[in-house]
Amino acid sequence: MDSIVINANRFYDQWQHWPMGGWLGEFAELGLIEWQAAQTAPITLLRAPTESELEKRIVLMHRLFRGGFTDMWRASLVQK
């Protein structure tokens, strides 16, 4: 999760446009980050996702993408 926020903030600093708006919006809805599409301040990480939240998203992602991408997505969210 940290790397997604760091990279999104870097991208915004460079281009003044938020990348991955769908992902960022979903993370904000879950209360993981403080973010709105129109904001100009850096994204604030509020908390890590719970194991239950991860599992629900993995099932959904698996159905949408038939596997493959879900392992990378989950790994990007898990705190080390």
C-alpha positions in Angstrom: 0.0 0.0 0.0 2.9 2.4 0.9 4.4 2.0 -2.6 1.1 2.8 -4.4 0.7 6.0 -2.4 4.4 7.0 -2.8 4.2 6.4 -6.6 0.9 8.2 -7.0 2.2 11.2 -5.1 5.4 11.2 -7.3 3.3 11.0 -10.5 1.2 13.9 -9.3 4.2 16.0 -8.5 5.5 15.4 -12.0 2.4 15.6 -14.1 -0.3 17.4 -11.9 -2.7 14.5 -12.6 -3.5 11.6 -10.4 -2.8 8.1 -11.8 -5.0 5.1 -11.1 -8.0 7.1 -10.2 -10.2 3.9 -9.9 -7.8 2.3 -7.5 -7.3 5.5 -5.5 -11.1 6.1 -5.3 -11.7 2.6 -4.1 -8.9 2.9 -1.4 -10.5 6.2 -0.3 -14.0 4.5 0.0 -12.5 1.8 2.1 -10.9 4.4 4.4 -7.4 3.4 3.6 -6.3 6.7 2.2 -7.4 10.3 2.3 -7.8 11.3 -1.4 -10.2 13.1 -3.8 -9.7 13.4 -7.5 -9.6 17.2 -7.4 -7.0 17.5 -4.5 -3.6 19.0 -5.0 -2.1 17.9 -1.7 -0.3 14.5 -1.3 -2.3 11.5 -0.6 -2.4 10.6 3.1 -2.2 6.9 4.1 -4.7 6.3 6.9 -4.4 2.6 7.5 -3.5 -0.8 6.0 -6.3 -3.0 4.7 -7.6 -5.8 6.9 -7.2 -9.4 5.9 -11.0 -9.5 5.3 -10.8 -6.5 2.9 -8.0 -8.1 1.0 -9.8 -11.4 0.6 -13.0 -9.7 -0.6 -11.0 -7.8 -3.2 -9.0 -10.8 -4.3 -12.2 -12.8 -5.0 -13.6 -9.9 -7.0 -10.3 -9.3 -8.9 -10.1 -13.0 -9.6 -13.5 -13.0 -11.1 -12.8 -10.0 -13.2 -9.3 -11.0 -14.4 -9.3 -14.7 -14.0 -6.3 -14.8 -11.8 -2.8 -13.5 -12.8 -3.1 -9.9 -11.8 -4.6 -10.6 -8.3 -1.3 -11.8 -6.8 0.5 -8.7 -7.8 -2.4 -6.5 -6.5 -2.5 -8.2 -3.2 1.3 -8.0 -2.7 1.1 -4.3 -3.4 -1.3 -3.8 -0.5 0.3 -6.0 2.2 2.5 -4.2 4.6 6.0 -5.6 5.1 
